[in-house]
């Protein structure tokens, strides 16, 4: 009997508070374990002890300075000592220490390396920091020469990587969602036991990390200008605080006198997250930048009509008439929200149904995982030939 190939997944952002990338890693571990021996390697903070329950066999290394690089002492040496070594290393994110450590270990041990960049080179503003320019010149260009394959989430990201000068193979594979989501019925009442204040209100849901890149400040300002809908509708901001940004948002809400029309829930998981998705009427994501949004996929899976910015890189929302794609700009976002709020429940339901059908056809993990497995097998075979 042939033993399973060992895939080492390496990342500094494994905790759910980091949003999409952490959810993708969780799904990969779950869906690929039948075909591969998957191990999880990464950084852990003091408040992230639940990772030991999430990945009982995981190998975690304590966060230490410099924290902005997501450094964790011991990761590189531990990867080197792994015996037998992994057949392939799959690192997530680009600028983090964990990818640097994965690159060094893969190069030293002659192991194929995949890096999923999660949209980190999609926009120029994400590359402008002095430390990133220096890192690019001194390390990143050398790293690209050694990486077996860069994994892009869509064709837009693939184009961005080529424009940046990436000279290694690039493969586009989208994110996915659990097919079980497609069977969850819409239930307006499911959310009320968790948030009684939502009873009798229609709901616009934002779900994601609370930080500037997600455009939450723009969304609140736009919502303040849609006062004609405040009697019947409430805006829900669901997601973890990131680096204290929630306090700034609360201040914006207070100054706009929106305390009764905007609900901040904090991080949501499990039943609470499912209740919000099944019990909301519209999903909105006004991001300045996205790789391939897990939250949009989940919203579509729950048959919610979606309003998103073009910077979310999900043109299928518009193409399949599953919602409205707009620009990252206040007037444009306000008009898009006004349009969808003005539709009838039936018209919004039809949008949601088209979105769910799109996800069912193209974006469930049982389909997407096949593409990952094929890529892993191809690279391991090439390395051994």
Secondary structure, DSSP 8 states (H G I E B T S, - for coil): -----EEEEEES--SGGGTHHHHHHHHHHHHHTTTSEEEEEEEE-TT-TTHHHHTTT-EEEEB-SSGGGT-BTTHHHHHHH-SS--SEEEEE-SSSHHHHHHHHHHHHHT-EEEEE-TTTTSSGGGG-SHHHHHHIIIIIHHHHHH-SEEEESSHHHHHHHHHHT--S-EEE----B-GGGGG----TTTTTTT-GGGTT-EEEEEES-BSGGGTHHHHHHHHHT-GGGTTTEEEEEES-B-TTHHHHHHHHHHHTT-TTTEEEEE---HHHHHHHHHT-SEEEE--S--SS-HHHHHHHHTT-EEEEEGGG--THHHHTTSEEEE-SSHHHHHHHHHHHHTS-HHHHHHHHHHHHHHHHHH-BHHHHHHHHHHHHHHHHHHHH-
